[in-house]
Amino acid sequence: HFFIHTGSGFNTVRDSLISQHIISGGFWFTLLSKASGFDKRILPGRYGISEANNIFRLVKKLRSGKQDPVRLTITKIRTRKDLASKISTKLENNPSEVILFLNSNDSLASLELDTNTVMSIIIPNTYLFLWNTITTQLMKFLIRDGFTSMVKTQTFV
């Protein structure tokens, strides 16, 4: 897979493609990128690149922003630090951003949680995310999934 980090410029992307031996030189890539407008609009993400991809297909794929999803499997996570570490090994998220979100009652208030209850709502499961999903969206999804699972399994007497 080829990763384009958030904030990367065209030259960084081209140089990374060359250094990872995905393309042999930058001339045709630069020419096609400029013709298609990719050089002006770099979309971060995780892209599946196969040997069958020619330069034209490569530029088209990167320009479209069609990423390959990442599987994030959450098993027995006890602490916020463990969760942040698990997320940052699979996704672009910085672990300190995730911990900051989980430790902030202000961030969690909109989800009707606090720092004492947030870890109890994270359900062990396998999730599919885009590699560059921002921390706020990621956590809202994980927490919403936890609420949904809790409501489905709740028994009313």
N, C-alpha and C positions, 0 to 999 in steps of 0.2 A: 504494500500500500504506500501511497505517496501522501504526505501531510503538508497542508498549507496552513500555517499558523495565522491567527487573527492579526491583522496589521501588516502582513508581509507585502512587500512591493514586488513588481514584476521582475526586477533584476534578481532579487532573492529567490523567487520561484524558479527562474531560468537556471540560475547557478546551482540550486539544489537538484534540479532534474539532471544536470550535467554531472554533478559530483556523485549522484546515486546511479549513474550509468543508465538512466532511463532514456535519455537522448544523447547522441554522440557529440553534437555541437549546437550552438545557439542560433545560427543564422536562419534556418528554415522555421524554427520554432518562433523566433522573434518576428519574422515576416508574416507568418500566418496569424500570430497573436495580434499584431497591429491591424491586419486586414479584418479580423473578426471583432476587434474591440476588447479582447481579453486583457491586453496590456493596461487598459484604463480601469478595468473592473475585476479585481482579483477577489474570488470568493473562497474564504477559508474552508477547510474541511479535510476529510479522509477519503481519498479516491483510490479505487481499485484500478491498478494499471497492469495490463497483461502484455506479454511479449508480442501479441498479435496487433496491438495498438500501433498504428502509424502516427506520424506527427499530426496529421489532420484530425484523426479521431481523438488523439490526446488533447489537442487544443479545444476541440468541440466539447469533450467531457468536462474539462476544467472550466470552460466558459459557462457551461450549463449549470454548474454547481451541484450536479447530481452525485451526492456522496454515497458511499457504502455505509450502512448503519453499523454501530458498534454494540456488541452484546455486553451488558453490564449485569453480572450475576451477583446479587447480594445474598449472602448466607448469614451466618451468625455474626452480626455486628453488634458489639456492646457499647462502644464509645463513639462520640462524635469524631474523634481523631481517626479511629478505624474506618469509619464511613468516608471521611474526607480522603484518606489514603487510598481506599478502594476505588473511589471515583477518579482521582487524579492519575491512577495507573492506566486507566482505560480511556479517559477523555481529556480534552485540552485544559479543563478546569484546574486552577491552582488550588492546592489543598488549603491554603490559608484563606482563600475566598469562601470555600465551603464551610470551614470552621467559623469564620466571621458570621456567615449567615445563620448557622446553627446556634451560635452563642448570642445572637441578637434577639431580644424579646420584641424589638420594633419590627424586625423582618418577619418574625413568626406570628405576630399579632394578627395580621391580615388573614392568616390561615387558622386562626382561633387556637393556636398552640403557644406554648412557652418553652423555655430551655429545659424545663423538667420533664415535659411530656413528648417532646419531638421525637426522640429515639424509639419510643414505644409504638409509634404509628408507622414506622418504616417496616414494610413487609418483605421478608426474604422471597426473592423471585428473580427471574431473568427478564431484563428490560432491554429494549432497543432504543438507542439514542443516536442522534447525529454527534459526531466527534466534537464539534464546537458548540454544543448546546450550552447556553450561559447558565451559571449557577442558580439564579432565581427560577428560571423555567424548569430546570432539572429537579430542584427541591420541591417545587409546587406539584410537579407530576408525581414524584415519589410519595409525597404526603397525600395527594388526592387519591392515589391508588390504595394507600393504607386506609383511608376513610371509606372508600368504596368496598374494600374487602371486609372491613369491620361491620358495615351495615348489612352486607349480604349474609354474613355468618351469625348475626345477632338473632337470638331467639326471643320471641315475645311470648310472655306467659299470660 
